[in-house]
Amino acid sequence: MMPKYRHTLLAISCLGALGLFAGCYQVGISFEPSATEVASTSSMKFSQLQQETLSNASSTNSNSQVLTYNSLKANANKNIGGGTLRLSNQTYQPIRLALLSRGKLNKSTSDSHVPAHWDFAPQEGSEKGLLLSLPDQKLQLSKGDVVVAFAQDGSRRYWGPYIIGETPVPMWNSQQKEWWLILNQ
C-alpha cells in the first residue's frame, strides 16, 4: 500500500512544510488586478463620477468651497512664476510631502538644493488648503523644484513626483501667486 501512495504523501508533506514555513515567517501571497481589469470594472466615467462628487459636496457644504483643480482652471495663466505652495490633503491617509528645491529658496540664502518635508493628518486642509512655510525663511517655489507626497500608513501610496512648472500638477494660481497641490484618493 505504501509504494502506491508514496508520491501523494510526499507532495502533501512538502506542501505542509511549505505552509509551516510561510506561517512562521508571515509570508503571504496576494494577486492584484491588472490595469485593464480595474478599468473594465468601473461602470461610470471618471468625469461623471467627479461631477457627481462635486455636486454632492456642494449640496452638503453650501457655505464652504472645496478646493478643486476645476476651480483653478479658470484662473490658470501661462505667466507662471515663483510662489508659495498650498496643499489640500483630501485623502483619508496621513501623508508626508517632500520638497527638493532646485533653485534658491530666498535671495539672501546661498544654500541651494535644500530638502524639506511636512506631515499632514487625513483630510487636513481638505477644503481650502494649507499654505506651507519653512521655520526660518519664506518658502518660494520656482520652476524645476521637485515635490512628492506619500502615505505614512504603510499603504505604499504616493503622489508624484511633480516638477514645478513642467508637470500639470501642481497648478499655478496667478491671482494668488501660489502653486496648488490637491491630493485625492
N, C-alpha and C positions, 0 to 999 in steps of 0.2 A: 504494500500500500504506500509506503514512503517514497519509492522512486517515481511513482505515478504523479504525485502532487509536489514533487521536490521544487520545481520551478515556480509554482504558485506560492508555496511557503517562503521561498527565497525572496520573491517580489514583495510579498506582504511585509516581511521582516525589514527589508530595505526601506520601504515606504514608511514603516513605523519609526525606524531610526531617523529618517529624514524629518518626519513630523516632530519627533522629540527634540532634534536639533533646532528646528525652526521655532518651537515653543520656548525653549530655553533662552535663545538669543533674540526673541521677539522679532523674528523675520516675518514679513508679510508680503503678500503678492496682491497687487491691485491692477486693474485694467482701466485705462482712461479712453473715452470715445475719441475717435478721430475728429478733425475739424468738420468734415463733411457730415458725419453723423450728428454732431451738435447742431449744425446749420439746418439739417433736414428735420430735426425735431421741433424747431421753432415754427409755430403756425402764424405768428404775427410778424410783420415787417418791423424793423428797428424804428423807422420814423413814426409808425403808428403807435408803437409802444412808448416812444419818447413823448409824443403829443398827448397820449393818454395819461402818462405820469405827470406831465406839466399841468394838464387841466385838473387832475386830482389835487396836485399841490397848490394850485391857485385857488381852488374851491375851499380847501381846508384852511389855508392861511391867506385871507383876503388882505390883511394889513402888511404882511411881510413878503418881500420879493425875494424868491430863491435865486441864487446866483447860477446862471447857466451860460453856456457858450452862445446860445441863440441871442441872449441879451447883449452879448459883446459884438456879434457880427455887424450890427447896425453901427456900432461905434468904431469898428476896426478901420485903421488908417494905414496907408503904406508908409507914412512917415514914422517908422519905428525908431525908437531911441532908447537911451538908458533910463531905467526907472526902478521902482521898488517892486516887490513880489507880494501878491495877495494869494493865499491858499485857502481853498474850501475843501475840507475833508467830508465828503458826502457818503463815505463808506461806513460800515459797521465794524471796522477794524482799527486798532491803534496803528498809526503809521509813523515812519521816520522819513523826513525829507532831507536829502543831502545835496549840497551845492559845491561845485568846484568852479571857482571863479577864474576865468582865463585872463580877464583884464584886471585892472586895478579897482579895488573896492572904493577907494577915495583918492582924490588927487594928492592929499597930504601923506598917504602911506606909500612906502616903497616896496611893500610886500605883495607880490602877485601870486596867483595860484593858491589862494587861501581856501582850504576846505572848511565848511561849516555844516551843521545839521540841527534840525528842530524835530521835536516829538509832539505828536498830536493824538488826542483821545478820539474814539469813534464819534463821528458827527460833529467834531469841534470845528466851529466856523462854517457850518454847512449852509447857512442862509446867506450871509453877506461876505464871508471870507475873513481871514485874519491877515493883517499887514505884518510881514516879517521884518525883523530888525536884528542887528548884532549888538552884543553887550557894550562894546567900546567905540563903535563907529556906525555910520549910516550904511545900510545895505543898498547898493546901487548895482543892478544887473546891467550887463551890456551884451552885445552880440557875441556869441561864442561860448558863453558860460553854460555849464552842464548841470542839469537838475534831474535827480532821480528820487523816486519815493518807493518805499517798500513796507509791507505789513510787518508788524512786530509780534504777531500772534502765532507764528510758526506755520502759517498757511503758504508760505513761499510766494506770495503775491507781490508783484511790483508794477510800477508805472514808470515808463521812460526807458532809457534816458532821453531827456529832452534837451535840445540845444537851442538856447535863446536866440531868436531871430532867424533860425533856419528850419526848425520843425514847426508844424502848425499849432502845437501846444507847447508851452502856454501862449495864450493870446495877448496881444498888446491892446491896452485901452488908452487911446490917445487923449481922451478928455481928462482922465485922472493921472496919466503918465505912469501907469502900472502894468506889470505883467500879471495875468490872472491864470492860476493853475487850479482846475477843478477836478478832483479825483472822485470818480464814480465807481460803483460796483461793476 
